[in-house]
Amino acid sequence: MTDAIKPLGSFGWNELGTQDLAAARKFYDALLNWNIRSSPMEGGGDYPHISVDGHDIGGMYQITEEMGGANVPSHWLGYVAVSDADAIVARAKELGGSLMMGPMDIPNTGRIAVLKDPQGAAFALFQSSMGGDKATRDLQGAPGNFCWFELATKDAKAAAAFYSELLGWTAEAMEGGPFPYTLFKLGDYQVGGMLEMNEQWGEVPPHWMSYISVPDCDQSAAKVKELGGQVCVPPTDIPTVGRFSVINDPTGGTISLITLAEA
């Protein structure tokens, strides 16, 4: 694993909002052996931080009544590191996106906002209070790390235009796959991917999906069931990429697990 740093404009933080913080923390700790440590929030409550190899990669929090209570399902949210959250929010609105929350300051941390793209997929922005032109350390395929981010959308052409204009990503068609797939890139750095949803997706709305690297996808999927979670998509091979599975944790949060093919 190289000691690389992600560029601004890439995903650098991952957050679980959950209906049962204690249950979610227990599940992911047992499944992924994450280092999850409590972090009290100003005004009360806990925001446990998740770390891999000594580096923070995300957090989790309890969805409260003030946040919508039972009307807000458990969910994972990816944060894109930016230098000016307010400017990005303003530009997103011009491009047809919508603001869900913020921009707002997080004391001693930075400034955040949550957006929806024009097709309805949610993503978040994070502007560090420390400034700089880099995001977070890139742990790549380290076990337990978030290693890929994938947009499922009903209009790939429009989504590509939106993110390219907003974040400076380039959209590059990936050749040779079983279905059309787009890579989002910042220079040579791969930010994530995109696929277009067809009628087989049914009523599933557009969304961003995060992938967590695991040593053995089949073993992890079996453990999900043992721990009270649900396997939504059983372990499946992606030629030349790896083997993945989509799961729900016991509180309803959806995430993907993947064992990457060896280079």
C-alpha positions as CSV (number, residue, x, y, z in Angstrom):
1,M,0.0,0.0,0.0
2,T,1.4,3.4,-1.0
3,D,1.4,6.4,1.3
4,A,-0.8,8.4,-1.1
5,I,-3.1,11.4,-0.4
6,K,-6.5,11.8,-2.2
7,P,-6.9,15.0,-4.1
8,L,-9.6,17.6,-3.4
9,G,-12.7,16.7,-5.3
10,S,-12.6,13.1,-4.2
11,F,-14.5,11.2,-1.5
12,G,-12.7,11.5,1.8
13,W,-15.2,10.8,4.6
14,N,-18.0,8.2,5.0
15,E,-20.9,8.6,7.5
16,L,-23.6,6.3,8.8
17,G,-26.8,7.9,10.1
18,T,-28.6,5.1,11.9
19,Q,-31.8,4.3,13.7
20,D,-29.8,2.3,16.4
21,L,-26.3,3.5,17.0
22,A,-25.4,0.8,19.5
23,A,-26.6,-2.0,17.2
24,A,-24.8,-0.5,14.2
25,R,-21.6,0.0,16.1
26,K,-21.7,-3.6,17.3
27,F,-22.4,-5.0,13.9
28,Y,-19.7,-3.2,12.0
29,D,-17.1,-3.8,14.7
30,A,-17.8,-7.5,14.5
31,L,-18.0,-7.6,10.7
32,L,-15.0,-5.4,9.8
33,N,-12.9,-5.2,12.9
34,W,-13.0,-1.5,12.7
35,N,-11.5,0.7,15.4
36,I,-14.6,2.6,16.5
37,R,-14.1,5.1,19.3
38,S,-16.6,7.4,20.9
39,S,-16.4,11.2,20.2
40,P,-18.8,13.3,22.2
41,M,-20.5,16.1,20.3
42,E,-21.0,19.7,21.4
43,G,-24.6,19.9,22.7
44,G,-24.7,16.2,23.6
45,G,-24.7,12.9,21.8
46,D,-22.0,10.7,20.5
47,Y,-20.3,10.6,17.0
48,P,-18.1,7.5,17.0
49,H,-15.2,7.8,14.7
50,I,-14.1,4.9,12.5
51,S,-10.4,4.3,11.8
52,V,-8.4,1.8,9.7
53,D,-4.6,1.5,10.1
54,G,-4.7,4.4,12.5
55,H,-6.4,6.8,10.0
56,D,-9.9,8.1,10.4
57,I,-12.2,7.2,7.5
58,G,-15.7,8.0,8.8
59,G,-18.2,8.2,11.6
60,M,-21.7,7.3,12.7
61,Y,-24.5,9.0,14.6
62,Q,-28.0,8.3,16.0
63,I,-30.8,9.7,13.9
64,T,-32.8,11.8,16.5
65,E,-36.4,13.1,16.5
66,E,-35.0,16.5,15.5
67,M,-33.5,14.9,12.4
68,G,-36.8,13.3,11.4
69,G,-36.8,10.3,13.7
70,A,-38.3,7.1,12.3
71,N,-39.1,8.9,9.0
72,V,-35.4,8.9,8.1
73,P,-34.0,5.5,7.3
74,S,-30.5,4.4,8.2
75,H,-28.2,5.4,5.4
76,W,-24.5,5.8,4.4
77,L,-23.4,9.1,3.0
78,G,-20.1,10.0,1.2
79,Y,-18.4,13.3,1.6
80,V,-16.4,15.0,-1.2
81,A,-13.5,17.1,0.0
82,V,-13.7,20.7,-1.4
83,S,-11.9,24.0,-0.8
84,D,-15.1,26.2,-0.8
85,A,-18.4,24.4,0.2
86,D,-20.5,27.6,-0.2
87,A,-19.3,28.1,-3.8
88,I,-19.9,24.5,-4.7
89,V,-23.4,24.6,-3.2
90,A,-24.2,27.8,-5.3
91,R,-22.9,26.2,-8.4
92,A,-24.8,22.9,-7.8
93,K,-28.1,24.9,-7.6
94,E,-27.3,26.6,-10.9
95,L,-26.7,23.1,-12.4
96,G,-30.1,21.8,-11.2
97,G,-29.0,20.2,-8.0
98,S,-30.8,20.8,-4.7
99,L,-29.6,21.6,-1.2
100,M,-30.7,19.2,1.6
101,M,-28.7,20.7,4.5
102,G,-26.2,23.5,5.2
103,P,-23.8,24.8,4.5
104,M,-23.0,24.7,8.2
105,D,-19.9,24.8,10.4
106,I,-18.8,21.9,12.5
107,P,-16.7,23.4,15.4
108,N,-12.9,22.7,15.1
109,T,-13.6,20.5,12.0
110,G,-14.8,22.4,9.0
111,R,-17.9,23.2,7.0
112,I,-20.4,20.7,5.4
113,A,-23.4,20.6,3.2
114,V,-25.6,17.8,1.8
115,L,-26.8,18.0,-1.8
116,K,-28.9,16.0,-4.3
117,D,-27.8,15.9,-7.9
118,P,-30.5,16.6,-10.5
119,Q,-31.5,12.9,-10.7
120,G,-31.9,12.7,-6.9
121,A,-28.7,11.0,-5.7
122,A,-27.5,12.4,-2.3
123,F,-23.9,13.3,-1.6
124,A,-22.1,15.6,0.8
125,L,-19.4,18.2,0.8
126,F,-16.6,18.7,3.4
127,Q,-14.4,21.8,3.6
128,S,-11.7,21.3,6.2
129,S,-11.0,24.1,8.7
130,M,-7.3,23.3,8.1
131,G,-7.5,24.3,4.4
132,G,-5.0,22.7,2.0
133,D,-5.3,21.2,-1.5
134,K,-5.5,17.6,-0.5
135,A,-8.3,15.4,1.0
136,T,-7.5,12.4,3.2
137,R,-4.9,9.6,3.1
138,D,-5.7,7.1,0.4
139,L,-5.7,3.7,2.1
140,Q,-6.7,2.1,-1.2
141,G,-7.6,-1.6,-0.8
142,A,-6.7,-1.9,2.9
143,P,-9.1,-4.3,4.6
144,G,-12.0,-2.3,6.1
145,N,-11.4,0.8,4.0
146,F,-13.9,2.5,1.7
147,C,-12.2,1.7,-1.6
148,W,-14.8,2.6,-4.3
149,F,-17.8,4.9,-4.8
150,E,-20.4,4.2,-7.5
151,L,-23.3,6.3,-8.8
152,A,-26.4,4.5,-10.0
153,T,-28.5,6.9,-12.0
154,K,-31.3,7.0,-14.5
155,D,-29.6,9.5,-16.8
156,A,-25.9,8.8,-17.1
157,K,-25.2,11.5,-19.6
158,A,-26.9,14.2,-17.5
159,A,-25.2,13.0,-14.3
160,A,-21.8,13.0,-16.0
161,A,-22.3,16.6,-17.2
162,F,-23.4,17.7,-13.7
163,Y,-20.4,16.3,-11.8
164,S,-17.9,17.3,-14.4
165,E,-19.2,20.9,-14.2
166,L,-19.5,20.9,-10.5
167,L,-16.3,19.1,-9.3
168,G,-14.1,19.0,-12.4
169,W,-14.4,15.3,-12.9
170,T,-13.8,13.8,-16.3
171,A,-16.1,11.0,-17.4
172,E,-14.4,8.1,-19.2
173,A,-16.2,5.2,-20.8
174,M,-14.9,1.8,-19.5
175,E,-14.5,-0.7,-22.3
176,G,-15.0,-4.4,-22.2
177,G,-17.5,-4.7,-19.4
178,P,-20.7,-6.7,-19.3
179,F,-22.7,-3.4,-19.4
180,P,-21.9,0.3,-20.1
181,Y,-19.8,1.8,-17.2
182,T,-18.2,5.2,-16.7
183,L,-15.2,6.1,-14.6
184,F,-15.0,9.5,-12.9
185,K,-11.5,10.8,-12.8
186,L,-9.5,13.8,-11.5
187,G,-6.4,13.7,-13.7
188,D,-5.2,10.1,-13.4
189,Y,-6.9,9.6,-10.0
190,Q,-10.1,7.4,-10.2
191,V,-12.7,9.1,-8.0
192,G,-15.5,6.5,-8.6
193,G,-17.8,5.0,-11.2
194,M,-21.2,5.3,-12.7
195,L,-23.8,3.0,-14.2
196,E,-27.2,3.7,-15.7
197,M,-30.2,2.1,-14.1
198,N,-32.6,0.2,-16.3
199,E,-36.1,-1.3,-15.7
200,Q,-34.6,-4.2,-13.7
201,W,-33.8,-1.8,-10.9
202,G,-37.6,-1.3,-10.3
203,E,-38.4,1.5,-7.8
204,V,-34.8,1.9,-6.5
205,P,-34.0,5.6,-6.6
206,P,-30.7,7.0,-7.9
207,H,-28.0,6.8,-5.3
208,W,-24.3,6.7,-4.5
209,M,-23.0,3.3,-3.2
210,S,-19.9,2.9,-1.2
211,Y,-17.7,-0.2,-1.3
212,I,-15.7,-1.6,1.6
213,S,-12.7,-3.8,1.0
214,V,-12.7,-7.2,2.7
215,P,-10.3,-10.1,2.4
216,D,-13.0,-12.7,1.5
217,C,-16.4,-11.5,0.2
218,D,-18.1,-14.9,0.7
219,Q,-17.0,-15.2,4.3
220,S,-18.0,-11.6,5.1
221,A,-21.5,-12.1,3.5
222,A,-22.0,-15.2,5.6
223,K,-21.0,-13.3,8.7
224,V,-23.5,-10.5,7.8
225,K,-26.3,-13.1,8.2
226,E,-24.8,-14.4,11.5
227,L,-24.8,-10.9,12.9
228,G,-28.4,-10.1,12.0
229,G,-27.8,-8.3,8.7
230,Q,-29.3,-9.0,5.3
231,V,-27.5,-10.0,2.0
232,C,-29.3,-8.1,-0.7
233,V,-27.0,-9.2,-3.6
234,P,-25.1,-12.4,-3.0
235,P,-21.3,-12.6,-3.6
236,T,-20.9,-12.0,-7.4
237,D,-17.9,-11.8,-9.6
238,I,-17.0,-8.7,-11.6
239,P,-14.5,-9.8,-14.3
240,T,-11.0,-8.3,-13.7
241,V,-12.3,-6.3,-10.7
242,G,-13.2,-8.6,-7.9
243,R,-16.1,-10.2,-6.1
244,F,-18.8,-8.1,-4.4
245,S,-21.9,-8.3,-2.3
246,V,-24.5,-5.7,-1.3
247,I,-25.7,-5.9,2.3
248,N,-28.0,-4.2,4.8
249,D,-26.9,-3.8,8.4
250,P,-29.4,-4.7,11.1
251,T,-30.6,-1.1,11.2
252,G,-31.2,-0.9,7.5
253,G,-28.0,0.9,6.3
254,T,-27.0,-0.4,2.8
255,I,-23.3,-0.8,1.8
256,S,-21.3,-3.0,-0.5
257,L,-18.4,-5.3,0.3
258,I,-15.8,-6.2,-2.2
259,T,-12.7,-8.4,-2.5
260,L,-10.6,-6.8,-5.1
261,A,-8.9,-9.0,-7.7
262,E,-5.1,-9.2,-7.3
263,A,-3.2,-7.0,-9.7
